[in-house]
């Protein structure tokens, strides 16, 4: 039995065709990038809006230290990842808004260009606001 066959606390990862850890390792992503992928991938099954906020918090860490991350990661890229963003998104049937965020983080991890990071932040901020609005709307509907 492999580590991906087991899960401590729930089944939200084990039920995914490609688990976040497999995608993160295949693309040599750092802790903060991997955390964004993890939270965006699981928010519907586990932590709800709080998970999206956690993902945004990690994007803020990346933004604040982007030059250090880019310097540190230079030369440690996986040239041909075994799991592309497209493959991960398709295998896990990840909805489009989450897929956009995952793609931008994937692009950033392979090319630490500020525009990739900014697009990830903008996409996730919009998604958090839309989700918050939908939750508020749902909670205020008369029974």
Number of C-alpha atoms within 10 A of each C-alpha: 5 5 7 14 9 12 11 7 7 11 12 15 22 16 12 16 13 18 19 23 16 13 23 20 15 15 23 17 23 14 12 17 21 24 22 26 25 22 24 27 27 20 19 13 11 15 14 16 19 14 21 26 21 18 28 24 16 21 23 15 13 21 15 11 11 18 14 11 16 17 10 10 17 12 9 11 14 14 9 9 14 13 16 15 20 12 13 21 22 14 13 15 12 16 11 10 13 20 20 18 25 27 20 20 26 25 17 22 24 21 16 19 14 13 13 19 24 16 17 23 23 13 18 24 16 12 19 19 14 12 15 15 12 12 13 11 10 10 10 9 7 5 4
